[in-house]
């Protein structure tokens, strides 16, 4: 598995705009890296984010969605 620096490098170099995260520690890291991963706009979380993480994300101009919220957006906006 890649270390923190490797993950940050890949996110930065590939200009990822949306990323999936499976735990709160990873979400916090992604928020903290926002100044270096400029293209990142949205984190989709497999777990319910804490209010603190949502607030921190908003301060960094990031959006956190749960997987259920992403599914709902998809259901409400089908593409044919």
ROROFI-939664 format. One record per residue: residue in three letters; x, y, z of N, C-alpha, C, O in turn; residue number from 1. Coordinates in Angstrom, 3 decimals. Layout:
N
> ala;X;Y;Z;X;Y;Z;X;Y;Z;X;Y;Z;NUM
...
//
This chain:
80
> unk;0.835;-1.175;0.000;0.000;0.000;0.000;0.884;1.245;0.000;1.999;1.238;0.523;1
> unk;0.371;2.285;-0.585;1.114;3.537;-0.669;1.093;4.269;0.662;0.110;4.205;1.401;2
> unk;2.165;4.952;0.958;2.201;5.794;2.146;1.491;7.109;1.889;1.004;7.367;0.788;3
> unk;1.440;7.930;2.916;0.757;9.231;2.819;1.314;10.072;1.673;0.552;10.646;0.895;4
> unk;2.640;10.146;1.569;3.244;10.968;0.522;2.919;10.438;-0.865;2.704;11.217;-1.794;5
> unk;2.883;9.119;-1.012;2.545;8.525;-2.299;1.121;8.830;-2.716;0.860;9.154;-3.875;6
> unk;0.213;8.728;-1.783;-1.198;9.022;-2.078;-1.355;10.492;-2.449;-2.025;10.820;-3.429;7
> unk;-0.747;11.365;-1.677;-0.837;12.804;-1.950;-0.251;13.127;-3.327;-0.815;13.931;-4.070;8
> unk;0.881;12.501;-3.667;1.521;12.719;-4.966;0.589;12.314;-6.106;0.438;13.056;-7.076;9
> unk;-0.029;11.153;-5.995;-0.934;10.671;-7.046;-2.141;11.589;-7.189;-2.534;11.920;-8.308;10
> unk;-2.726;11.998;-6.087;-3.888;12.898;-6.141;-3.502;14.214;-6.816;-4.249;14.738;-7.641;11
> unk;-2.346;14.737;-6.463;-1.892;16.010;-7.028;-1.581;15.884;-8.511;-2.045;16.694;-9.313;12
> unk;-0.801;14.876;-8.882;-0.368;14.727;-10.270;-1.506;14.384;-11.219;-1.485;14.788;-12.382;13
> unk;-2.492;13.648;-10.740;-3.603;13.241;-11.610;-4.758;14.238;-11.593;-5.743;14.056;-12.308;14
> unk;-4.647;15.279;-10.790;-5.678;16.321;-10.689;-7.055;15.724;-10.386;-8.061;16.113;-10.979;15
> unk;-7.075;14.775;-9.455;-8.320;14.128;-9.037;-9.276;15.176;-8.472;-8.889;16.002;-7.646;16
> unk;-10.535;15.133;-8.930;-11.547;16.057;-8.424;-12.456;15.404;-7.390;-13.005;16.089;-6.527;17
> unk;-12.619;14.089;-7.470;-13.483;13.344;-6.550;-12.730;12.103;-6.112;-12.090;11.432;-6.922;18
> unk;-12.812;11.803;-4.815;-12.128;10.627;-4.292;-13.013;9.953;-3.251;-13.779;10.615;-2.551;19
> unk;-12.901;8.633;-3.156;-13.633;7.848;-2.165;-12.717;7.583;-0.978;-11.527;7.323;-1.153;20
> unk;-13.275;7.648;0.235;-12.506;7.386;1.450;-13.298;6.451;2.353;-14.514;6.580;2.499;21
> unk;-12.580;5.502;2.959;-13.264;4.466;3.733;-13.153;4.615;5.244;-13.697;3.791;5.978;22
> unk;-12.465;5.642;5.725;-12.465;5.859;7.173;-12.195;7.326;7.499;-11.737;8.092;6.651;23
> unk;-12.485;7.697;8.729;-12.424;9.101;9.139;-11.005;9.661;9.123;-10.813;10.845;8.845;24
> unk;-10.017;8.831;9.415;-8.628;9.292;9.382;-8.229;9.686;7.971;-7.578;10.712;7.772;25
> unk;-8.612;8.883;6.994;-8.291;9.212;5.601;-9.002;10.491;5.162;-8.428;11.312;4.447;26
> unk;-10.240;10.654;5.587;-10.978;11.876;5.248;-10.259;13.092;5.837;-10.087;14.104;5.158;27
> unk;-9.847;12.989;7.083;-9.133;14.101;7.720;-7.847;14.420;6.966;-7.532;15.589;6.746;28
> unk;-7.103;13.392;6.568;-5.875;13.612;5.800;-6.171;14.329;4.492;-5.470;15.275;4.132;29
> unk;-7.193;13.891;3.785;-7.548;14.519;2.512;-7.901;15.991;2.700;-7.527;16.832;1.883;30
> unk;-8.613;16.298;3.763;-8.959;17.695;4.056;-7.687;18.496;4.343;-7.515;19.605;3.836;31
> unk;-6.808;17.929;5.152;-5.567;18.622;5.504;-4.681;18.865;4.287;-3.938;19.846;4.256;32
> unk;-4.745;17.995;3.291;-3.912;18.121;2.091;-4.505;19.059;1.044;-3.881;19.275;0.006;33
> unk;-5.674;19.614;1.279;-6.382;20.385;0.250;-5.522;21.481;-0.373;-5.597;21.699;-1.582;34
> unk;-4.719;22.163;0.409;-3.892;23.235;-0.142;-2.883;22.711;-1.162;-2.443;23.458;-2.036;35
> unk;-2.512;21.434;-1.059;-1.560;20.828;-1.994;-2.257;20.053;-3.109;-1.661;19.808;-4.158;36
> unk;-3.495;19.671;-2.895;-4.262;18.909;-3.890;-5.391;19.796;-4.396;-6.569;19.544;-4.141;37
> unk;-5.005;20.824;-5.108;-5.905;21.919;-5.473;-7.138;21.459;-6.245;-8.224;22.001;-6.039;38
> unk;-6.996;20.480;-7.123;-8.124;20.055;-7.965;-9.213;19.331;-7.179;-10.367;19.302;-7.609;39
> unk;-8.863;18.748;-6.037;-9.830;17.967;-5.265;-11.002;18.834;-4.819;-10.816;19.882;-4.200;40
> unk;-12.218;18.378;-5.143;-13.426;19.124;-4.809;-14.380;18.350;-3.903;-15.077;18.943;-3.079;41
> unk;-14.411;17.018;-4.058;-15.415;16.213;-3.364;-14.792;14.949;-2.791;-13.993;14.281;-3.446;42
> unk;-15.170;14.636;-1.563;-14.803;13.376;-0.918;-16.091;12.597;-0.708;-17.036;13.099;-0.100;43
> unk;-16.127;11.364;-1.216;-17.266;10.480;-0.977;-16.850;9.515;0.128;-15.873;8.778;-0.007;44
> unk;-17.604;9.532;1.216;-17.258;8.764;2.399;-18.119;7.509;2.529;-19.339;7.553;2.367;45
> unk;-17.462;6.397;2.823;-18.176;5.147;3.086;-18.696;5.089;4.524;-19.487;4.211;4.869;46
> unk;-18.248;6.030;5.358;-18.698;6.110;6.754;-19.287;7.497;6.989;-18.993;8.436;6.249;47
> unk;-20.108;7.621;8.005;-20.725;8.916;8.321;-19.655;9.874;8.848;-19.031;9.584;9.869;48
> unk;-19.427;11.005;8.178;-18.407;11.941;8.659;-18.882;12.678;9.909;-20.078;12.897;10.099;49
> unk;-17.946;13.049;10.741;-18.288;13.819;11.939;-18.608;15.259;11.540;-18.230;15.718;10.462;50
> unk;-19.307;15.957;12.423;-19.614;17.371;12.173;-18.333;18.186;12.052;-18.255;19.120;11.255;51
> unk;-17.334;17.828;12.846;-16.051;18.538;12.790;-15.410;18.387;11.414;-14.911;19.365;10.857;52
> unk;-15.418;17.173;10.858;-14.830;16.968;9.535;-15.597;17.721;8.455;-14.998;18.274;7.533;53
> unk;-16.911;17.742;8.569;-17.726;18.486;7.599;-17.380;19.971;7.675;-17.243;20.632;6.646;54
> unk;-17.241;20.488;8.884;-16.888;21.903;9.065;-15.501;22.204;8.497;-15.314;23.201;7.800;55
> unk;-14.529;21.338;8.797;-13.174;21.531;8.270;-13.164;21.493;6.746;-12.472;22.279;6.099;56
> unk;-13.936;20.576;6.183;-14.020;20.471;4.725;-14.606;21.747;4.130;-14.094;22.265;3.138;57
> unk;-15.662;22.245;4.726;-16.288;23.479;4.233;-15.309;24.647;4.274;-15.291;25.479;3.367;58
> unk;-14.497;24.707;5.322;-13.496;25.773;5.433;-12.482;25.706;4.299;-11.953;26.732;3.871;59
> unk;-12.211;24.491;3.809;-11.253;24.286;2.716;-11.940;24.242;1.354;-11.312;23.912;0.348;60
> unk;-13.214;24.572;1.324;-14.009;24.568;0.076;-14.106;23.168;-0.534;-14.081;23.006;-1.754;61
> unk;-14.219;22.157;0.340;-14.421;20.768;-0.066;-15.833;20.341;0.293;-16.413;20.823;1.266;62
> unk;-16.374;19.438;-0.495;-17.689;18.871;-0.201;-17.474;17.418;0.227;-16.718;16.681;-0.405;63
> unk;-18.146;17.020;1.304;-18.148;15.620;1.723;-19.546;15.074;1.492;-20.532;15.625;1.981;64
> unk;-19.618;13.988;0.743;-20.876;13.276;0.519;-20.738;11.875;1.078;-19.662;11.282;1.013;65
> unk;-21.813;11.344;1.624;-21.809;9.924;1.964;-22.130;9.146;0.693;-22.632;9.710;-0.279;66
> unk;-21.843;7.865;0.706;-22.153;7.034;-0.452;-23.651;7.052;-0.730;-24.064;7.070;-1.890;67
> unk;-24.466;7.047;0.317;-25.922;7.114;0.135;-26.341;8.424;-0.531;-27.227;8.425;-1.385;68
> unk;-25.718;9.534;-0.150;-26.036;10.818;-0.787;-25.659;10.798;-2.271;-26.398;11.316;-3.108;69
> unk;-24.521;10.204;-2.590;-24.101;10.102;-3.989;-25.086;9.254;-4.789;-25.438;9.599;-5.918;70
> unk;-25.525;8.153;-4.205;-26.523;7.308;-4.878;-27.816;8.079;-5.125;-28.412;7.969;-6.196;71
> unk;-28.248;8.858;-4.140;-29.473;9.648;-4.276;-29.328;10.682;-5.393;-30.259;10.889;-6.171;72
> unk;-28.183;11.319;-5.473;-27.932;12.269;-6.564;-28.042;11.551;-7.906;-28.627;12.081;-8.850;73
> unk;-27.488;10.363;-7.990;-27.570;9.581;-9.225;-28.997;9.203;-9.580;-29.394;9.292;-10.742;74
> unk;-29.769;8.781;-8.588;-31.174;8.428;-8.838;-31.975;9.636;-9.318;-32.846;9.505;-10.178;75
> unk;-31.684;10.795;-8.769;-32.424;12.007;-9.120;-31.955;12.653;-10.420;-32.616;13.554;-10.936;76
> unk;-30.827;12.203;-10.948;-30.259;12.794;-12.161;-29.800;11.707;-13.126;-28.614;11.630;-13.446;77
> unk;-30.726;10.862;-13.597;-30.318;9.770;-14.486;-29.788;10.299;-15.825;-30.222;11.339;-16.323;78
> unk;-28.849;9.557;-16.382;-28.285;9.889;-17.691;-28.696;8.795;-18.656;-28.551;7.607;-18.369;79
> unk;-29.209;9.210;-19.798;-29.659;8.216;-20.778;-28.675;8.055;-21.889;-28.898;7.257;-22.800;80
//
